[in-house]
Amino acid sequence: MKLTYYGHSCFGAEMKGKHILFDPFISPNELAKDINIDEIRADYLLVSHGHGDHVADAVSIGSKNNSRAISNFEIVSWFEQKGVHGHPMNHGGKVKFDFGVVKYVNAVHSSVLPDGTYGGNPGGFVIWNDEVCFYFSGDTALTMDLKLIPMTCPALDFAILPIGDNFTMGYDDAIMACDFIGCDKVIGCHYDTFGYIKIDQARAKKAFEDKGKELILLPIGESLDL
């Protein structure tokens, strides 16, 4: 699969010929000013929760691509009112789509949509097919629920975890999360976008290395084959 980073917590994944876009927050992000959202393909939108820094471009991109939104019931209902159709899920459920299986797992955070609409319970996604299995955590704190992932899902090839601290786990907690989820290869997200979440990238990478783990920090706009 091919993974492309669009800044903050937004990634595009190409799997089984389908384009999946996670948490699209691009146009308001000054760090992603060189990304043209009109060029982004998205057969599916996977949205972890309702905060503006995760859904800002969702309706625009979803409408242009005739995307199918996958999220909790409340967020999918909100999208459908705006003309973006979807498939609602909730914690613990899994569904097989044409690109793979999606399991909606717990996240410890909050969730409200930009217009004040209740955004339901925040979550993350474990996605797998016969080629790869990975975890997109959304905005979560370190939680013991992470230990359920290796008990209920195939072994992870990599995980996308927040490392910016303040609003989510920081990189020290993310290192501990690696042990909980049974995965030592992490792609970092939710860092540097705002003053509250700026990090020392070299220190974060070294902290992972010191524990025998790998932290990948993709430049915005760059891709990685996994």
N, C-alpha and C positions, 0 to 999 in steps of 0.2 A: 504494500500500500504506500501511497504518497501522502505526506502530511505537510501542509503549508501554514505558516504562522502569519496572521493578520494583525497582531498586536493584542495587548491586554490578555483576554482569555479566549480570543477568537482564533479558531483553527479550521482549515478546510482539509477533509480527508477524502481521498479517492480510493474507493473499495468496490471491487466487483463491477467496475464500470459505472458506478454511481458516485455522485458528489455530495458529501455530507458537510454541512457547515455548523460549527458549534458557536453558540453565544456571540452573535454578530454585533459587535461594538467597534466600529471602524471610523466612520466619518466624523464623529466628535473627538476622536483621539488625535491630538496633534502629532504624536509619534508615528501615526499611520497615515500621515497626510499624502504620501506618495501612492497609496493604494486606491485604485479606481474600483468602487464597489459595483459599477455597471459591468465590469468584466468578470465578476465572481459568479461561478456556476454553483447552484445548490438545488439538488433534487430533494434533499431533506434538510430541515433546520432542527437541530437538537438544542434545546434551550433548558439550562439547568435551573433557572429561577428568574424572577421578574424584574430585577433591578435594571435601571437604564443602562448601566455599563455592561449589560449582557444582551439587551434586546434593541438597542437604539436603531439598528439598521435592519431588524428582522422583517418588518412589514414591507419595507421597500424592496429588499432582496427577494423575499418570499413571493411577492406579487409579480416581480419581473420574471422569476424563474418558475412560477407555478409550483413552488416548493410545498412539501408536506411537512408540517410542524410536528415534532415529537416532544412532548413535555408532560407536565402534570395536567390534570383535568381543567383546572382553573385557567392556566396559561393558554392551553389549546382553545378553550372556549373564547378567550379574549382575542386570540388570533382569528378565529373563525368569524367573529363579529367585524373584523377588518378585512375579510375576504381571503384570508390565508387558511386553507383547510389543514386538518391535522389528525393525529392519532393520540388520544389521551392515555396517560399511564399514571401509576402511582407506586409508592414504595413497595419493593419486593416483587413487582410484576415483571414479566419478560415477554417479548413479542419477537417473532421471526419475520424480518423484512427481507427484501430481495438482495440486500447487501450483507446481511448477517443478523444475528440475534442481538437485541438490545434489552438489557436489564436495568431497571430504574432503582437506584440505591440511595440510601439516606445521605443527607448532608446537614451539618449543624450550622445554620446561618439564619437569615431572614429572607422575606420575599414579598415585594409589593410592586405592582406594575407602574410605569411612569405617570399614569393618570390617577393614581391612588387606588386602583382596583386591587382587591385581594389577590395575591399571587400564589396562594396555596403553599404547600410545603416544598422547600428547596430540595434539590436532589443532585445526583450525579448519574453517570451512565457507564456500565461495563458493556463493551461491544465485542462480539467475536464471530468469526466464521472459520473455514478450514485453513485459513492462511495466517490469521493473527488474532490476538486478544489483547485489548487495552482498556484502561480505566480513565475516564474523563471525570474528574471529581467535582467540578463546579466550585463554588466558594464554600469550602468547609473548614471548620476547625478540626483539630485532631480529635478523633472520637473512637471509642472502643468498637463502634459499629463497623469500622474499617476491617476488623478481623473476620467479619462474615464474608467478605469478598472471596478470599481463597477457599472458603468452605462451600460456596454456592456457585462459583464460576470456574471456568478453565483457568489454568495458570496464565498470568499476565506476561506479555512480552515487554510492555512499557506502561507507564502511567503519566498522565498530565495532572500535575498538582500545583496549587497556588503556593507561592513562596514569599509573598510581599509583606506578611505580618499585618498587624493593625486590624484589618477587616477579616482576615482569614488566618490560617496557620502560616507561620514563617518557615524559613528553610530548616531551622533546627527541628521543629515539629514535623516537617515533611520528611526528614530523615527517619524519624521514629515511625511515621506512617508507612514508609517502605517496608519496615519489618512487619507491620500489621497486615499489609496487603500481599506480602511475599514477592516483592518486585524491587530490584535495585537499579532500574533504569528509569529516570524521571526526566520529563520535559517540563520545564518551569513555566508558569504563567502568573498573571495577576501581580505583576511587580513593575515598578518604575513609572507607571502611567500617571500617577498623581504623587504629590509631595509626601503624602502619608505612607506610601508603599515603595519608596525608593530604597534600593538595597545596594550593598557592595557585592557586585557579581563575582569578583575574584574570591572573596571570602566565602561566599555561598558555595561555589564550586569546590573550594578546598575542604569545606566542612563535609561535603558529600564524599570527596575522595578519601578523607581521613577515616571514614566509616566503611570504605570499600564499596561505595556506591557512585553512580554516574549521574551528573546533572547536566542536561543539555539546555542551553539558552539560545534559541533560534533568533537570528536577526529578523525584524519584521519584513515580510515579503519573501523570505527564503523558504525552501522546501527541503524535506528529508525523506529518503526512501527507507522504509522500515519493513 
